Amino acid sequence: MAAKVLIYQCSYCSYLTFDLLSQYKVSLQDNIFLTDLPCTGTISVNMLLEAVENGFEKVLVLGGTGNDCRFLKGSQRAQKRVEEAVKILREIGYDKASIAFYGLKPGDVDSLKNILNTI
């Protein structure tokens, strides 16, 4: 059985990219769940840990790259929170889940395909 995957995505940066993905006739597997955020900078460490607690083996946060963030530093905040969540999981010895941040330029379908291929 495939691992349950939760993807938090920025509604400005990666939403467009997922939309374009459908034009390439690429569909998501049934084990992948998408959640839109107005900005990935709104994600909290608690949200990430709750996803793991709710049975997701992989949690991905897809935001913009450094200069593409509509809210200036949202992606940087998200990346720091992902790092904090990963640190907490390591400290308690929990290695059954992974949490990662990926920066995407809006419309960068090739990078998104590469990310999805790692799942």
TILO-934215 format. One line per 3 residues: number of its first residue (from 0); for each residue x negated, y, z negated of N, C-alpha, C. Coordinates in pm, 1 decimal. Example, Ala and Ser with C-alpha at 12.3 -4.5 7.8 and 13.67 -1.06 7.14 Angstrom:
2
0) -1319.0,-569.0,-780.0,-1230.0,-450.0,-780.0,-1320.0,-330.0,-780.0 ~ -1285.0,-225.0,-708.0,-1367.0,-106.0,-714.0,-1290.0,3.0,-787.0
end
This chain:
119
0) -84.4,-119.0,0.0,0.0,0.0,0.0,-88.5,124.7,0.0 ~ -52.5,220.9,81.6,-132.2,342.2,94.6,-116.1,429.9,-29.9 ~ -221.9,500.3,-60.7,-221.5,591.1,-175.9,-121.2,703.9,-153.9
3) -51.3,742.4,-261.3,37.7,858.4,-253.8,-47.0,984.8,-252.3 ~ -17.6,1071.0,-157.4,-96.0,1193.0,-138.9,-2.8,1313.6,-146.3 ~ -41.3,1411.1,-226.8,31.8,1537.2,-235.3,-56.3,1647.2,-178.1
6) -0.2,1722.5,-85.0,-73.2,1834.4,-26.4,0.4,1963.2,-61.7 ~ -67.8,2049.3,-136.0,-18.5,2184.5,-160.3,-75.8,2270.8,-48.0 ~ 9.9,2340.4,21.5,-40.8,2420.2,132.9,2.4,2565.3,122.3
9) -85.0,2651.4,166.6,-56.0,2794.1,174.1,46.3,2817.3,285.0 ~ 151.8,2888.6,254.1,255.4,2910.1,355.3,210.0,3005.9,466.1 ~ 97.1,3070.3,447.8,46.4,3159.4,551.4,-64.9,3095.3,633.6
12) -157.5,3028.6,567.4,-273.8,2975.3,638.9,-250.4,2836.0,697.2 ~ -210.9,2741.3,614.4,-202.3,2604.7,665.3,-64.8,2566.2,717.3 ~ 38.9,2638.4,680.3,172.4,2605.4,730.8,173.9,2612.4,883.2
15) 118.8,2717.9,939.1,111.2,2733.6,1084.3,35.4,2617.1,1145.9 ~ -70.9,2575.7,1082.5,-153.0,2468.5,1135.7,-76.0,2336.7,1136.9 ~ 0.0,2309.5,1029.7,82.9,2189.5,1028.6,189.5,2196.8,1137.3
18) 243.6,2315.4,1160.4,343.4,2333.2,1264.8,282.7,2302.5,1401.6 ~ 163.6,2351.3,1424.8,95.8,2324.9,1552.3,62.3,2176.9,1567.5 ~ 36.9,2110.5,1457.9,2.2,1969.0,1460.3,112.1,1887.4,1529.0
21) 235.0,1924.9,1507.5,346.7,1852.2,1568.1,344.5,1864.6,1721.2 ~ 289.2,1973.0,1771.6,279.2,1989.4,1916.6,179.9,1890.3,1977.5 ~ 87.3,1842.1,1894.8,-9.9,1742.8,1939.7,41.3,1600.8,1917.4
24) 170.1,1592.6,1881.6,235.9,1464.8,1856.4,167.5,1383.7,1747.1 ~ 118.1,1454.5,1647.9,59.9,1390.8,1530.5,162.2,1402.7,1418.9 ~ 198.5,1290.3,1360.8,294.9,1294.1,1251.4,228.1,1246.5,1123.1
27) 280.9,1292.9,1012.2,225.5,1255.4,882.1,275.0,1117.3,842.6 ~ 190.7,1047.4,772.0,228.2,916.3,720.4,332.6,934.2,610.6 ~ 407.2,828.4,584.1,514.0,833.4,483.6,462.7,854.3,342.0
30) 335.6,829.0,318.1,279.3,842.5,183.7,229.0,984.0,154.4 ~ 245.7,1075.7,250.5,196.6,1212.8,234.9,315.0,1306.5,210.3 ~ 305.2,1383.1,103.3,410.3,1477.3,64.8,354.0,1618.4,69.8
33) 425.8,1709.0,134.5,382.8,1849.2,147.2,463.0,1938.8,54.2 ~ 393.2,2032.0,-8.4,458.1,2133.3,-90.6,401.5,2269.3,-50.1 ~ 490.2,2359.7,-11.4,448.2,2494.6,27.6,431.6,2583.0,-94.9
36) 328.5,2665.1,-91.5,306.3,2767.4,-192.8,296.6,2901.2,-121.3 ~ 345.2,3008.2,-181.7,331.4,3139.1,-116.5,184.2,3177.1,-100.9 ~ 104.1,3124.8,-190.8,-41.5,3145.4,-187.4,-101.6,3035.0,-273.3
39) -207.3,2972.8,-227.1,-267.6,2867.3,-308.7,-326.7,2923.5,-437.2 ~ -347.0,3053.7,-442.0,-395.6,3116.5,-564.6,-295.6,3107.4,-678.3 ~ -170.5,3070.9,-647.0,-69.6,3055.7,-752.0,-73.7,2918.6,-817.6
42) -153.2,2827.9,-764.1,-159.8,2693.7,-821.1,-230.1,2699.1,-956.2 ~ -185.6,2614.4,-1046.4,-248.3,2610.1,-1178.9,-314.4,2474.6,-1199.3 ~ -406.2,2470.6,-1291.9,-470.4,2344.4,-1328.6,-363.5,2246.0,-1374.5
45) -265.8,2296.9,-1447.3,-157.9,2212.8,-1497.8,-80.1,2146.1,-1383.3 ~ -51.6,2220.3,-1277.3,19.6,2163.3,-1161.7,-59.8,2048.6,-1100.5 ~ -189.6,2066.7,-1090.7,-275.7,1963.9,-1031.8,-277.5,1838.1,-1118.3
48) -291.0,1857.1,-1248.8,-295.7,1742.8,-1339.9,-159.4,1673.3,-1347.9 ~ -52.0,1748.7,-1340.0,82.0,1689.4,-1340.6,103.7,1602.5,-1216.6 ~ 48.3,1643.4,-1104.2,60.5,1563.0,-982.8,-5.2,1426.6,-1002.6
51) -121.9,1427.0,-1064.6,-191.3,1301.3,-1094.7,-109.1,1219.0,-1193.2 ~ -58.0,1285.8,-1295.8,24.1,1218.4,-1396.1,150.2,1156.3,-1332.8 ~ 200.8,1219.2,-1227.0,320.4,1169.6,-1158.6,289.7,1064.1,-1052.4
54) 166.6,1015.4,-1049.0,133.0,902.6,-963.2,66.3,932.3,-831.6 ~ 31.6,1056.6,-806.0,-39.8,1087.3,-681.7,-187.3,1054.5,-700.4 ~ -239.2,973.5,-608.6,-380.4,933.7,-616.5,-472.5,1035.2,-552.4
57) -418.3,1112.8,-461.2,-494.1,1220.0,-397.7,-408.7,1345.8,-398.8 ~ -471.9,1455.5,-438.4,-405.3,1585.4,-438.6,-495.9,1680.8,-361.3 ~ -443.8,1734.5,-253.7,-521.0,1826.8,-171.1,-458.1,1965.1,-178.1
60) -542.2,2065.2,-182.5,-496.3,2203.5,-178.6,-555.5,2263.5,-50.7 ~ -467.5,2305.5,39.7,-512.3,2362.4,166.3,-481.6,2510.9,168.3 ~ -586.4,2590.2,161.5,-573.0,2735.2,163.1,-650.4,2793.3,279.1
63) -666.5,2921.5,275.8,-742.1,2988.5,380.5,-892.3,2982.1,353.7 ~ -966.9,3026.6,450.6,-1111.2,3038.1,431.1,-1137.5,3173.8,367.2 ~ -1259.8,3200.2,330.6,-1296.0,3320.4,257.2,-1227.0,3449.2,296.8
66) -1233.3,3487.3,424.0,-1179.0,3616.2,466.6,-1038.0,3607.9,523.6 ~ -981.8,3487.6,531.3,-850.1,3471.1,591.9,-735.4,3481.1,492.5 ~ -764.8,3489.3,365.6,-659.3,3488.2,264.7,-579.9,3618.1,269.9
69) -451.8,3603.4,289.4,-362.1,3719.4,296.2,-359.1,3795.0,163.1 ~ -379.8,3721.9,54.8,-376.5,3782.1,-78.4,-517.7,3803.3,-134.2 ~ -613.3,3817.7,-45.2,-752.4,3851.7,-74.1,-832.7,3739.9,-138.4
72) -800.4,3698.0,-259.6,-883.2,3600.1,-328.0,-805.6,3475.9,-371.8 ~ -691.7,3451.6,-311.7,-608.9,3338.3,-350.6,-680.2,3205.5,-333.5 ~ -748.4,3189.3,-222.0,-819.3,3063.8,-196.4,-933.4,3043.7,-295.9
75) -1000.7,3152.8,-331.5,-1108.6,3142.8,-430.3,-1053.8,3100.2,-566.4 ~ -939.4,3156.2,-603.9,-876.4,3117.3,-731.1,-837.5,2970.0,-727.3 ~ -778.0,2928.8,-616.7,-735.6,2789.2,-603.3,-855.4,2695.2,-612.8
78) -962.8,2730.8,-547.4,-1081.9,2645.7,-548.1,-1136.7,2631.3,-690.4 ~ -1138.9,2738.8,-765.9,-1186.6,2732.7,-904.8,-1095.1,2644.7,-989.9 ~ -965.1,2654.0,-966.8,-871.0,2572.6,-1044.9,-882.2,2425.0,-1009.1
81) -907.5,2396.3,-883.1,-931.8,2257.4,-842.3,-1056.1,2205.4,-913.5 ~ -1161.2,2284.3,-916.1,-1284.7,2243.9,-984.4,-1259.9,2218.4,-1132.5 ~ -1178.2,2301.7,-1196.4,-1146.3,2282.5,-1338.5,-1068.9,2152.8,-1359.9
84) -972.6,2124.2,-1272.9,-893.6,2001.4,-1285.4,-980.9,1878.0,-1266.3 ~ -1070.5,1882.7,-1168.6,-1162.3,1771.4,-1144.4,-1250.8,1750.3,-1267.4 ~ -1297.8,1858.1,-1325.9,-1382.5,1850.4,-1445.5,-1306.6,1784.6,-1561.8
87) -1181.1,1821.8,-1579.9,-1100.3,1763.4,-1687.8,-1084.1,1613.4,-1665.3 ~ -1053.3,1573.4,-1541.4,-1037.4,1430.2,-1513.2,-1166.3,1353.9,-1539.8 ~ -1279.5,1411.8,-1503.9,-1409.6,1347.2,-1531.7,-1434.4,1334.2,-1681.6
90) -1402.9,1441.8,-1754.6,-1427.3,1441.7,-1899.0,-1347.1,1334.0,-1971.4 ~ -1225.8,1306.5,-1922.4,-1145.4,1203.1,-1988.9,-1167.9,1065.3,-1927.2 ~ -1257.1,1058.3,-1828.1,-1292.8,930.7,-1768.6,-1189.9,875.1,-1672.2
93) -1107.6,960.4,-1617.4,-1003.8,915.6,-1524.5,-1057.2,925.5,-1382.8 ~ -1075.6,810.9,-1319.0,-1133.8,812.1,-1185.2,-1042.8,749.7,-1079.1 ~ -915.8,738.6,-1109.4,-821.7,677.9,-1014.6,-759.6,779.6,-919.8
96) -791.4,904.0,-936.5,-733.1,1008.2,-851.3,-841.3,1105.9,-807.9 ~ -816.5,1169.5,-695.4,-909.2,1273.4,-650.9,-829.7,1399.3,-618.7 ~ -891.2,1510.0,-647.6,-832.2,1641.4,-621.3,-936.3,1719.4,-542.0
99) -892.3,1783.1,-433.5,-988.0,1856.2,-350.3,-923.5,1980.1,-289.3 ~ -1007.5,2078.6,-261.6,-965.4,2201.0,-193.5,-1028.4,2203.7,-54.6 ~ -949.8,2245.1,43.8,-1001.3,2263.7,179.2,-956.2,2400.4,229.5
102) -1048.2,2473.9,286.9,-1015.7,2602.2,348.1,-993.3,2583.0,497.1 ~ -882.6,2635.5,546.4,-849.4,2624.6,688.7,-825.1,2761.8,747.3 ~ -874.1,2782.4,865.9,-836.4,2902.8,939.8,-698.7,2875.8,999.1
105) -610.5,2975.4,1000.4,-478.3,2954.2,1059.3,-490.0,2902.2,1203.0 ~ -420.0,2793.8,1231.6,-420.6,2735.7,1365.4,-533.4,2639.2,1393.9 ~ -618.1,2610.4,1297.2,-732.4,2520.4,1317.3,-687.3,2373.9,1305.6
108) -624.8,2325.3,1412.0,-567.7,2190.9,1413.3,-675.5,2083.9,1402.6 ~ -790.0,2104.7,1466.8,-895.9,2003.7,1463.3,-944.7,1978.3,1320.4 ~ -964.0,2085.3,1243.8,-1007.1,2068.3,1104.5,-899.7,1996.4,1023.1
111) -773.3,2030.9,1048.0,-664.8,1965.3,975.7,-660.6,1816.9,1009.3 ~ -678.5,1783.7,1135.4,-680.8,1642.2,1175.1,-794.5,1568.7,1103.9 ~ -910.6,1631.9,1094.4,-1024.1,1569.9,1024.0,-991.5,1547.1,877.1
114) -927.8,1643.3,813.7,-889.6,1628.8,673.1,-790.9,1513.9,656.8 ~ -690.8,1508.5,742.3,-590.4,1402.1,733.9,-650.2,1264.4,761.5 ~ -754.2,1258.9,843.3,-819.6,1130.5,871.1,-898.3,1078.2,751.4
117) -931.3,1166.2,656.7,-1004.6,1121.2,536.9,-911.7,1063.9,431.2 ~ -781.6,1078.9,450.4,-685.9,1031.2,349.9,-672.0,880.9,357.6
end
